[in-house]
Amino acid sequence: MKPDLLNRLHAGAERIAGAAIRAGGVLMLAAALLVAFDVTMRKLFNVTLGGADELAGYAFAIATSWSFAFVLLKRGNVRIDALYMHLPQRLCAVLDFLAVLALGTFAIVLARHGYDVMAYSWSIGARSNSSLQVPLWAPQLAWWAGLALYVVTLCLLLLRSCTLLVAGRFEQVHEMLGARTAEEEAAEEATQARERDLRQGTRFAGAQS
């Protein structure tokens, strides 16, 4: 596969993952507002909406799976890197690849069984054991969609890192898969702070004019 095509696919995965995590954030905010409203109604008027906790649980599960791809692309996975940081770059690149390969294997197994659960719920018309009687396949499908996006993103990263390893571009493998160093995190935070200050300065200048 051509590098240019892989780069475009990687950029597309980043856009989709960004949209997914924003949608997950909206879901979590909606769930928090719903629970807060339900608690307030019960406290003040002794009335409950019913099912707020159930819907919040669905929202949490869906938002979690929708965040997996974004965290992977931003190298946000937690790693124990006390020894890793002192290894040669070539060995680090190989370890990064093996780590993502192991993660991808687990994700494929999880997505496969998640699909089986969703398909079974659909086939028997399963509904939640609550007053809402939610068709279970619907939240399960949304949850599984996040897993599917995660698996596709993992496969794309593995394919792209393979081409980089063969070409001996170990630094780029680290930039794509490796654990972030403290210096990289500090540089990213500084860049975000400068961009935020620039946006605030632009808005202030617009208000002045």
C-alpha positions as a Markdown table, in Angstrom:
| # | Residue | x | y | z |
|---|---|---|---|---|
| 1 | Met | 0.0 | 0.0 | 0.0 |
| 2 | Lys | 1.3 | 3.4 | -1.0 |
| 3 | Pro | 2.6 | 5.7 | 1.9 |
| 4 | Asp | 0.4 | 8.6 | 0.6 |
| 5 | Leu | -2.7 | 6.5 | 0.9 |
| 6 | Leu | -1.7 | 5.3 | 4.4 |
| 7 | Asn | -1.2 | 8.9 | 5.4 |
| 8 | Arg | -4.6 | 9.9 | 4.1 |
| 9 | Leu | -6.2 | 7.0 | 5.9 |
| 10 | His | -4.4 | 7.9 | 9.1 |
| 11 | Ala | -5.7 | 11.5 | 8.8 |
| 12 | Gly | -9.2 | 10.2 | 8.1 |
| 13 | Ala | -9.0 | 8.0 | 11.2 |
| 14 | Glu | -8.0 | 11.0 | 13.3 |
| 15 | Arg | -10.9 | 13.0 | 12.1 |
| 16 | Ile | -13.4 | 10.2 | 12.8 |
| 17 | Ala | -11.9 | 9.5 | 16.2 |
| 18 | Gly | -12.1 | 13.2 | 17.0 |
| 19 | Ala | -15.7 | 13.3 | 16.1 |
| 20 | Ala | -16.4 | 10.1 | 18.1 |
| 21 | Ile | -14.8 | 11.4 | 21.3 |
| 22 | Arg | -16.7 | 14.7 | 21.0 |
| 23 | Ala | -20.0 | 12.8 | 20.5 |
| 24 | Gly | -19.1 | 10.7 | 23.6 |
| 25 | Gly | -18.5 | 13.8 | 25.6 |
| 26 | Val | -21.9 | 15.1 | 24.6 |
| 27 | Leu | -23.4 | 11.8 | 25.7 |
| 28 | Met | -21.7 | 12.0 | 29.1 |
| 29 | Leu | -22.9 | 15.6 | 29.5 |
| 30 | Ala | -26.5 | 14.7 | 28.6 |
| 31 | Ala | -26.3 | 11.8 | 31.1 |
| 32 | Ala | -25.0 | 14.0 | 33.8 |
| 33 | Leu | -27.8 | 16.6 | 33.2 |
| 34 | Leu | -30.4 | 13.9 | 33.2 |
| 35 | Val | -29.3 | 12.3 | 36.4 |
| 36 | Ala | -29.0 | 15.8 | 38.1 |
| 37 | Phe | -32.5 | 16.6 | 36.9 |
| 38 | Asp | -33.9 | 13.3 | 38.2 |
| 39 | Val | -32.2 | 13.8 | 41.6 |
| 40 | Thr | -33.6 | 17.3 | 41.9 |
| 41 | Met | -37.1 | 16.2 | 41.0 |
| 42 | Arg | -37.0 | 13.5 | 43.6 |
| 43 | Lys | -35.6 | 15.8 | 46.2 |
| 44 | Leu | -38.1 | 18.6 | 45.7 |
| 45 | Phe | -41.2 | 17.0 | 44.4 |
| 46 | Asn | -40.8 | 13.3 | 45.3 |
| 47 | Val | -41.1 | 12.5 | 41.6 |
| 48 | Thr | -38.7 | 10.4 | 39.5 |
| 49 | Leu | -38.3 | 10.2 | 35.8 |
| 50 | Gly | -37.4 | 6.5 | 36.0 |
| 51 | Gly | -34.5 | 5.0 | 34.1 |
| 52 | Ala | -32.0 | 7.8 | 34.4 |
| 53 | Asp | -29.4 | 5.6 | 35.9 |
| 54 | Glu | -29.9 | 3.0 | 33.2 |
| 55 | Leu | -29.5 | 5.6 | 30.4 |
| 56 | Ala | -26.4 | 7.0 | 32.1 |
| 57 | Gly | -24.9 | 3.5 | 32.2 |
| 58 | Tyr | -25.5 | 3.1 | 28.4 |
| 59 | Ala | -24.0 | 6.5 | 27.8 |
| 60 | Phe | -20.9 | 5.7 | 29.9 |
| 61 | Ala | -20.3 | 2.4 | 28.1 |
| 62 | Ile | -20.8 | 4.0 | 24.6 |
| 63 | Ala | -18.7 | 7.1 | 25.3 |
| 64 | Thr | -15.9 | 4.8 | 26.7 |
| 65 | Ser | -15.7 | 2.6 | 23.6 |
| 66 | Trp | -15.9 | 5.7 | 21.3 |
| 67 | Ser | -12.8 | 7.2 | 23.0 |
| 68 | Phe | -10.6 | 4.1 | 22.5 |
| 69 | Ala | -9.4 | 5.1 | 19.0 |
| 70 | Phe | -8.7 | 8.7 | 19.9 |
| 71 | Val | -6.6 | 7.7 | 22.9 |
| 72 | Leu | -4.7 | 5.3 | 20.8 |
| 73 | Leu | -3.9 | 7.9 | 18.1 |
| 74 | Lys | -2.9 | 10.4 | 20.7 |
| 75 | Arg | -0.6 | 7.8 | 22.4 |
| 76 | Gly | -2.5 | 8.2 | 25.7 |
| 77 | Asn | -2.4 | 4.6 | 26.8 |
| 78 | Val | -0.8 | 4.1 | 30.2 |
| 79 | Arg | 2.6 | 2.2 | 30.0 |
| 80 | Ile | 5.2 | 1.2 | 32.5 |
| 81 | Asp | 8.2 | 2.8 | 30.8 |
| 82 | Ala | 11.0 | 2.9 | 33.4 |
| 83 | Leu | 13.1 | 0.6 | 31.3 |
| 84 | Tyr | 11.7 | 1.4 | 27.9 |
| 85 | Met | 13.0 | 5.0 | 28.1 |
| 86 | His | 16.6 | 3.8 | 28.3 |
| 87 | Leu | 16.5 | 1.2 | 25.4 |
| 88 | Pro | 17.9 | 1.8 | 21.9 |
| 89 | Gln | 15.5 | 3.5 | 19.4 |
| 90 | Arg | 15.4 | 0.4 | 17.2 |
| 91 | Leu | 14.4 | -1.9 | 20.0 |
| 92 | Cys | 11.8 | 0.6 | 21.3 |
| 93 | Ala | 10.2 | 0.7 | 17.8 |
| 94 | Val | 10.0 | -3.1 | 17.7 |
| 95 | Leu | 8.5 | -3.2 | 21.3 |
| 96 | Asp | 6.0 | -0.5 | 20.3 |
| 97 | Phe | 4.9 | -2.6 | 17.3 |
| 98 | Leu | 4.6 | -5.7 | 19.5 |
| 99 | Ala | 2.6 | -3.8 | 22.1 |
| 100 | Val | 0.1 | -2.5 | 19.5 |
| 101 | Leu | -0.1 | -6.0 | 17.9 |
| 102 | Ala | -1.0 | -7.5 | 21.3 |
| 103 | Leu | -3.5 | -4.8 | 21.9 |
| 104 | Gly | -5.0 | -5.4 | 18.5 |
| 105 | Thr | -5.3 | -9.1 | 19.1 |
| 106 | Phe | -7.2 | -8.4 | 22.3 |
| 107 | Ala | -9.4 | -5.8 | 20.6 |
| 108 | Ile | -10.4 | -8.2 | 17.8 |
| 109 | Val | -11.4 | -10.9 | 20.4 |
| 110 | Leu | -13.4 | -8.3 | 22.3 |
| 111 | Ala | -15.1 | -6.9 | 19.2 |
| 112 | Arg | -15.9 | -10.4 | 18.0 |
| 113 | His | -17.6 | -11.4 | 21.3 |
| 114 | Gly | -19.3 | -8.0 | 21.5 |
| 115 | Tyr | -20.8 | -8.5 | 18.1 |
| 116 | Asp | -22.1 | -12.0 | 19.1 |
| 117 | Val | -23.8 | -10.5 | 22.2 |
| 118 | Met | -25.4 | -7.7 | 20.1 |
| 119 | Ala | -26.5 | -10.2 | 17.4 |
| 120 | Tyr | -28.0 | -12.5 | 20.0 |
| 121 | Ser | -29.9 | -9.6 | 21.7 |
| 122 | Trp | -31.3 | -8.7 | 18.2 |
| 123 | Ser | -32.3 | -12.3 | 17.4 |
| 124 | Ile | -34.3 | -12.9 | 20.6 |
| 125 | Gly | -35.7 | -9.3 | 20.9 |
| 126 | Ala | -34.1 | -8.9 | 24.3 |
| 127 | Arg | -35.1 | -5.8 | 26.3 |
| 128 | Ser | -33.8 | -4.3 | 29.5 |
| 129 | Asn | -35.4 | -5.5 | 32.7 |
| 130 | Ser | -36.7 | -2.0 | 33.6 |
| 131 | Ser | -39.6 | 0.3 | 33.1 |
| 132 | Leu | -38.0 | 1.6 | 29.9 |
| 133 | Gln | -37.8 | -1.8 | 28.2 |
| 134 | Val | -35.0 | -0.6 | 26.0 |
| 135 | Pro | -34.1 | -3.0 | 23.1 |
| 136 | Leu | -30.7 | -4.1 | 24.2 |
| 137 | Trp | -29.3 | -4.4 | 20.7 |
| 138 | Ala | -29.5 | -0.6 | 20.3 |
| 139 | Pro | -27.0 | 0.5 | 23.0 |
| 140 | Gln | -25.0 | -2.6 | 22.3 |
| 141 | Leu | -24.7 | -1.7 | 18.6 |
| 142 | Ala | -23.5 | 1.8 | 19.5 |
| 143 | Trp | -21.0 | 0.4 | 22.0 |
| 144 | Trp | -19.8 | -2.2 | 19.5 |
| 145 | Ala | -19.3 | 0.6 | 16.8 |
| 146 | Gly | -16.7 | 2.1 | 19.1 |
| 147 | Leu | -14.9 | -1.2 | 19.3 |
| 148 | Ala | -15.1 | -1.6 | 15.5 |
| 149 | Leu | -13.5 | 1.8 | 15.0 |
| 150 | Tyr | -10.8 | 0.9 | 17.5 |
| 151 | Val | -10.0 | -2.4 | 15.6 |
| 152 | Val | -9.8 | -0.6 | 12.3 |
| 153 | Thr | -7.6 | 2.1 | 13.7 |
| 154 | Leu | -5.3 | -0.5 | 15.3 |
| 155 | Cys | -5.0 | -2.4 | 12.0 |
| 156 | Leu | -4.2 | 0.9 | 10.2 |
| 157 | Leu | -1.5 | 1.7 | 12.7 |
| 158 | Leu | 0.0 | -1.8 | 12.4 |
| 159 | Leu | 0.1 | -1.6 | 8.6 |
| 160 | Arg | 1.6 | 1.9 | 8.6 |
| 161 | Ser | 4.2 | 1.0 | 11.3 |
| 162 | Cys | 5.2 | -2.1 | 9.3 |
| 163 | Thr | 6.2 | 0.0 | 6.3 |
| 164 | Leu | 8.1 | 2.4 | 8.6 |
| 165 | Leu | 10.0 | -0.5 | 10.3 |
| 166 | Val | 10.9 | -2.0 | 6.9 |
| 167 | Ala | 12.2 | 1.4 | 5.8 |
| 168 | Gly | 14.2 | 1.8 | 9.0 |
| 169 | Arg | 12.3 | 4.9 | 10.1 |
| 170 | Phe | 12.3 | 4.1 | 13.8 |
| 171 | Glu | 11.8 | 7.6 | 15.0 |
| 172 | Gln | 8.6 | 7.9 | 13.1 |
| 173 | Val | 7.4 | 4.6 | 14.6 |
| 174 | His | 8.0 | 6.1 | 18.0 |
| 175 | Glu | 6.1 | 9.3 | 17.1 |
| 176 | Met | 3.2 | 7.2 | 16.0 |
| 177 | Leu | 3.1 | 4.3 | 18.6 |
| 178 | Gly | 5.7 | 5.0 | 21.3 |
| 179 | Ala | 5.0 | 6.1 | 24.9 |
| 180 | Arg | 5.2 | 9.9 | 25.2 |
| 181 | Thr | 8.1 | 11.3 | 27.1 |
| 182 | Ala | 7.8 | 14.1 | 29.7 |
| 183 | Glu | 9.4 | 16.5 | 27.3 |
| 184 | Glu | 6.9 | 15.7 | 24.5 |
| 185 | Glu | 4.0 | 16.2 | 26.9 |
| 186 | Ala | 5.4 | 19.5 | 28.1 |
| 187 | Ala | 6.0 | 20.7 | 24.5 |
| 188 | Glu | 2.4 | 19.7 | 23.6 |
| 189 | Glu | 1.0 | 21.6 | 26.6 |
| 190 | Ala | 3.1 | 24.6 | 25.8 |
| 191 | Thr | 1.9 | 24.6 | 22.2 |
| 192 | Gln | -1.8 | 24.3 | 23.3 |
| 193 | Ala | -1.3 | 27.2 | 25.7 |
| 194 | Arg | 0.2 | 29.4 | 22.9 |
| 195 | Glu | -2.7 | 28.5 | 20.6 |
| 196 | Arg | -5.2 | 29.3 | 23.4 |
| 197 | Asp | -3.6 | 32.6 | 24.1 |
| 198 | Leu | -3.6 | 33.4 | 20.4 |
| 199 | Arg | -7.3 | 32.7 | 20.1 |
| 200 | Gln | -8.1 | 34.8 | 23.2 |
| 201 | Gly | -6.0 | 37.6 | 21.8 |
| 202 | Thr | -7.8 | 37.4 | 18.5 |
| 203 | Arg | -11.2 | 37.5 | 20.2 |
| 204 | Phe | -10.1 | 40.5 | 22.3 |
| 205 | Ala | -8.8 | 42.4 | 19.3 |
| 206 | Gly | -12.1 | 41.7 | 17.5 |
| 207 | Ala | -14.1 | 43.0 | 20.5 |
| 208 | Gln | -12.0 | 46.1 | 20.7 |
| 209 | Ser | -12.5 | 46.9 | 17.0 |
